[in-house]
Each structure stands twice: as structure tokens, then as C-alpha cells.
Amino acid sequence: MSLVIPFDEYATDEWYPGFTPAFGHSPFVVEPFRTFSQQDEKRFWFLDFHCPRGLTPLGTTWLEDSYSWGTQLAAEQMPLPRSRGITQRIAGTHVYSAAISVESRYEIEARTVRSQSHLPGFLRTFDALWNRRVAEIEAGWRHFQRIDVERSSLSELGAMLTEARRYAQRAFEIHFEMMYPLLANHLGFAGMCAELGMDPREVGTFLQGYDTKIMETDRELGRLAAAARDAGLESLFATTEPERLAGTLAAEGGSATAWLSRLGDFLEVYGHRIEGICDVALPSWAEEPAPVLGMVRALLREGAGHDFGAALRQAQTERETAIDAARSRLTRQEQEAFDAGLASVQAANFLRWQDDHSHYIDLRVSLPMRRAALGIAQKAGADRPDDTLFLFCPELSAVASGERSYDEFRSIVEVRRQYFAHWHERRASMPKVLGTVPETVEDPILTEIFGLDERFLRVVTATGRAGAGTTLTGVPAAKGRATGVARVLTDPDALHRLRPGEVLVCESTSPNWTPAFAAIAACVCDSGGMLSHAAIVGREYGVPTVTACGLATVLVKDGDEVEVDGERGTVTVVRVGAAGGSGR
């Protein structure tokens, strides 16, 4: 009998206090984003790691236009044989997702034929197609950068908001247009490797060691840290919290002033990214540089500093060694098949694309909407600069057009702020899964990206508290073994708490967490499969990583000493409450 985890508490018509959308409010291809209803109890839902903070009202546009719309559109265009994309429900301010499965055998067969006819052409032209899509995204970015928000009228900012929303939607159409064929090709090669007697985990090693825009950013962060060390600023960074560093450095003068100028140059090039995935509520590094300063602080704690170039060369050496070892075990005929498949997945490299698309899409395309919303707040006389993030897009558009006065929303904005804060505090206690929990999960996107396998399902339906000797089991995502103090983080706002040699324990990581891998001893995640961000970066940076542990952030406590075995996929609590629990 299937286990059913009820969600009565989350079943409501309201998305937020004071907002109940009419039918058709949310665009969709197959199934719209909405709140839970009792009929949803028959389906399997998982707490989505993309939005660990919860979403403000304006932030829900990402679910409507991008995540829901984008996955479903791409799954129909490709098409995916067994999935019609992903749909979402909101519980408080937190997001649960579910795959839209294809049940009909006839339809699966028909979609398989269409998919197989689509894939070869896509792979042949992948580089040219991706370059065209990047050029399109970049052209849109330049358009919004040219808009002078300060000089724009309310109506002009309303027009900017509409354009920016469509820009983000189009970017995610591109995201999933690229992702699904790349993933299908990758999984096909992994299946062939398994048939040849190889460990499918080795496929990630075959594809590591390729430079990306995210790695480029990390190297520049490393140079910033080295410049701070050369300028004699280590002590100042060590004794100042990231939120106060900018002011303290400015007041210091001398070499600190020169370093701040270098920081400004860095932010001009690399500062247009946020500490999350497409969340309009998050400021860019350029708007709020505390995350950059916090990461420089963490890198300075390392002493000599992380050698990013050496890590990349080591990943390349491991790649070539693994490929040679794999080929040596094959017959000549098998080598020919392996070489052809390898050439295909290296040319259209899902792992490399994961980082590059994050630079162009995930970490950036929400910023034009944010700029428009903040501009409307200023022009409309909002009480706080970001009050408009607590309006839904139709409400904000109505204010910008003059159809409604902002005064109508002042009281509800405050109520929604309190609602957001309430649910933000509840994140750690939210069930990892809801609805009808299956015995197995067959959707490769759910298993390889989210790590939702049978073991994960067993773990997340259990409860308890880890004590000394407790061992958690997950996906062995990146090899190696390390022991260190656990630093349990719920979102990237607290990344500056990490000290070199600690073990990062979190729900999941996204590209904005990447610089942390230069300092940590190991990484442990509640969610994520072999193709998750943490798994990919763990292999690239040589950091032992175990993903899909299910309840690591619940069972492991901040300050516990843990041993991480990335080869076996185990996390063992060596000692409860080790020194250093404050992270300061």
C-alpha cells in the first residue's frame, strides 16, 4: 500500500494573503502552476531545492512563466517520451514540484520516435544553436542595461516590467530547449557505458575539466583575495562581518581604497548575478557586494589560497586517465562504439553547459524585472525600496499604469512581508515529499537531477536525530574522503560563515555556491543526483560530495564533526557538537 503524506494545511485558493488568481492568470502549456487541491494528494510532490528562501509574490512569475511553462514547452517540442515537463504547487511560500508523466504506451512509443528524429540534428548543430541563443540573451540584456530607470516615468517602468517578464520567460524557453536534448544524449551514453560493464558514475569524470564562465568568475574571485592579501587587508577581513566590510574598507583608506577600486572593476564585469536562481527578490552582487566580500573573506582564511588553475588541470588529468582506463578494458569493436558516444557527449557536454547556461540565464535574467520593480517603488512612493516585490505582477502593472494607486496596497504589503518571514522560518521543517509516495521513480530527470531514487524516498519518510556513529547514505557524487566540522546552511546568504576545511551541509547547491568549493573539505546535500550542481562542481574541484541524503540538514547539526566518503556515498557523524558551531 502506497504511503500518503497529506497536505491539508497547504490546500487553499490564495497564493498569498489577498491574492486569489482567476483561471487563466498563469500561462501554461500542459498544466499551470497553482496552489494545492485535494485531488493533488494522488500525485507525488517533492520540495523543490531551487527556491530555498521561499518566493515573494513577484517571484512567483518565475514559476508561472519559466519553470512550469519552459519545462512543459520543451518536453512537448523535443519531446520527452515519458514526461510532459514539470508542474508546481505552492505551500505557504515554498514550492513543491511534480513530473507530468505520460502513461499511455502508445503515446510513449510515438513520442520516442519523434524524440529520436529530433536528437541527431540537434547534436550536429548544438554549438551553433547555443551560440545563437546566447547572442539573443545578450542582446536582450544590453537592451535593459540601456534603460535609465531613474529618468523613466511610471508608465515607462510598467512597459519595462512587461518586457523584462517576457525576456525571462524567453530565456527559460531556451534553457529547457537546450537542456532536455543534452540530458537525453548524456543518459543514452551512460546507458551504453553500463552495458559495457562500466560504472555509470565514471561518465561524469569523462566529461569534467572543461572551463566555464562560472569557473572564470571563481578564478577572478581568487585573484581578488590574493590582491587583498598583498594589500595587507587579511586582518581587517578576518575581524569584520561581510555586511560591514564595504564601509570599513572605505574608511580605512590607503591600500584598502585601491583594493575597492579593483573590486569595482570586478563587479563591472562579474557583478550582474544573484545569490540564487531567478529570484527577483535577490539583489545582484553589483547592487549588494556583501556575498563577494564574504567569499573573499573565506578565501583569505585558507592562507596560501586555492589554486583554481591547478584544480582544473587535475580534473583534466583525471578525465584523460579515466578515459584511457575505460578504453583499455574494451574490445576494438566496443572501443569504436565508446569513442563515438564519448565524442558526442563531449561536443554537446551537458556538464559544461550546466555552468555556462547558469551564467547567462539562471543567475541574471531576473535582474531587469527587479530593476523595474524597484523603480516603480521609488516613483510610487513605497515605504521601503523593495515593497513592490510583495505585489503580484498584475497588481504592480496596475500601479505603474495608474489604474490603481499604490496606497491601496500599503497594508497588504506589510501583511505579506510577515507571511513571507513566517514561512521562511518554517523551511527547515517542511516535509521533503508530499502526496502519494511511489515505491520507485522512473523519470530520469527526477533521479539524475533531483536525486529522487528509492533510497531517498525511504530516508525522507523517516525521522530522527543523528548521534555519534550515525551514518547517512546518499548518492556518491564526487570521490574522496574528508572529515570536518559540519556547517549547516539553509540558503547562500550565510555562505560567509564557512571556514576552510569545514563540511558544507545544505539542501542543494546552485552555481552561486560554487566559490565555496574552493574552501570546504566536503559537501553534503539533501537533494541532487549525479547531474546536480553539487555533484558536477565536487568532481571539478576535487571535493568529496554526497548528494540525495534526504535529511542531512535535519539530522546533522551545525558543529557536528562528520566524515564524508564520496566513493561509498556515506556521511558519518563522528562526534556530536564539535567545537566551532558558531561559524564565526
Secondary structure, 3 states (H helix, E strand, C coil): CCEEECCHHHECCCCECCECCCCCCCCCCCCCCEEECHHHHHCEEEECCCCCCCCCCCCHHHHHHHHHHHHHHHHHHCCCCCEEEEEEEEECCEEEEEEEECCCHHHHHHHHHHHHHHHHHHHHCHHHHHHHHHHHHHHHHHHHHCCCCCCCCHHHHHHHHHHHHHHHHHHHHHHHHHHHHHHHHHHHHHHHHHHCCCCCCHHHHHCCCCCCHHHHHHHHHHHHHHHHHHCCCHHHHHCCCHHHHHHHHHHHCCHHHHHHHHHHHHHHHHCCCECCCCCCCCCECCCCCHHHHHHHHHHHHCCCCCCHHHHHHHHHHHHHHHHHHHHHCCCHHHHHHHHHHHHHHHHCCHHHHHHHHHHHHHCCCCHHHHHHHHHHHHHHCCCCCCHHHHCCHHHHHHHHHCCCCHHHHHHHHHHHHHHHHHHHHHHHHCCCEEEEECCCCCCHHHHHCCCCCHHHHHHHCCCCCCCCCCEEECEEEECCEEEEEEEECCCHHHHHHCCCCCEEEECCCCHHHHHHHHCCCEEEECCCCCCCHHHHHHHHHCCCEEECCCCHHHHCCCCCEEEEECCCCEEEEEECCCCCCCCC
